[in-house]
């Protein structure tokens, strides 16, 4: 597969990975381990900085947080799809190192 294909596949994988990650974040929040899931924190900061937070409904805030999380996952996956060619590790280790780092 070429570089563009690697990037596209990585982007799709990253977007898909946001599902289990969101479930994990929600579980840790319900268990009292985190006060708020990170995509919501980021969404609130960005909409506050843009001066539109007070105009959003709760539903709109949740939708923006979810969309931002999927976009972030897709972007990170795309970057990994390109970078993995240059990481001198087996794919499983390279993926774990990229995800943690």
N, C-alpha and C positions, 0 to 999 in steps of 0.2 A: 504494500500500500504506500502511496506517496505521502508527502508532507501534508497536503490539503486533506487527504483522507484520514490521516492520523489526527489532525486537528478536529475534523468533524466528528470522528468517532469519540475522541476525548471529550468534546463538548457535550455530546449526547449522553455519554456515561456520567459526566459530572452533573448534568441536569437530573438524570435518573437517581443519582446517589443522594440528592437532597431529600428524597422521600424517607429513606431509613434514618438519615441524619435528623430530620425534623421530628420523627417519632422518638428518637433517642433524647433530643432536647426537651420535648414535651414531657417525657417520663422523668427526666432529672428535675424539671421544674415542679412537677406534681409531687415528687419525693422531697421537695424543699431544698434541693442541692443548688439550684440557681434561682435568682429572684425573677428573671424574665428571660425568655429565649432570645438569643443574640440577634436574629434577623429583625425582631421587633425593636430592639434597642437601636440598631442602625437606622431603621426606617424612621423612628421618632427623631433621632438626631438630624437626619437629612431633611425631613419635612419642617422641622423647627428652623434649621438654617435657611431653608428656602422661604420661610415665612408663611407656609400654608398649613401647618399642623392644626391650627384651631378651626380650619374650615373643613376638615375631614371627619367623616363619621367613623365609628368603631369598625364597621364592616370595610370601609375603604382603607383604613389603616392596616387591617389584617391582610387584605388583598395585596396592598403594596409590599408588606413584609414578605409575603409568600413569593410574589413575583421577583422581588430583590434577591431572595434566597436562591431561587432557581437560576436567576441570571448569574449570580456569584458562582454557583456550582458549575454552570456551563462554562463560564470564563476560566475557572480554575482547571476544569477538565480539558478545555481546549489547549491551555498552556501546557498541561502535562502531556497531552497527546503529541505536541511538538517537541517538548523537552525530553521525553522518554527515550528518544533515539540517541541522545547524547549522555545518558546516565549509565555508567558502567556497572550496573547491578542487574540481577534477574528481575523480571517485570514485577513480581510480587513485592520484593524488597524496595525497588525503585518507587512503586506506587505508595507503599506505606511511608517511606521517607518523605516523599513529596507531600503527602497528606498531612503529616505531622509537622513538617517544617514550614 
